[in-house]
């Protein structure tokens, strides 16, 4: 939901992924600081098969309208075609934010 206090994104409005450029994942946090969060990033193909999954733990997110640069992911191993990328942010074993983006990999 775009109106939640935490928003996760990586494509920066791009619809075509350049596999030579790492995917830079960011989290906007309009709420309070979050300590020791975990981010799961899942890339799926058109058949809904997982083609890549990464987990990042121990994340500290600044709050009060902060933009947090979380990580960079190399994408040169991702297959060509239409794919989705899902972001799942958890804190204290509770899902606090989820987002999805669609893109084409060439």
Secondary structure, DSSP 8 states (H G I E B T S, - for coil): -TTSSEEEESSTT-SEE-TTS-EEEEEEE-SS-EEEEEEEEEEE-TT--EEEEEEEEEEEE--SSEEEEEEEE--TTS-SEEEEEEEEEEETTEEEEEEEEEEEE-
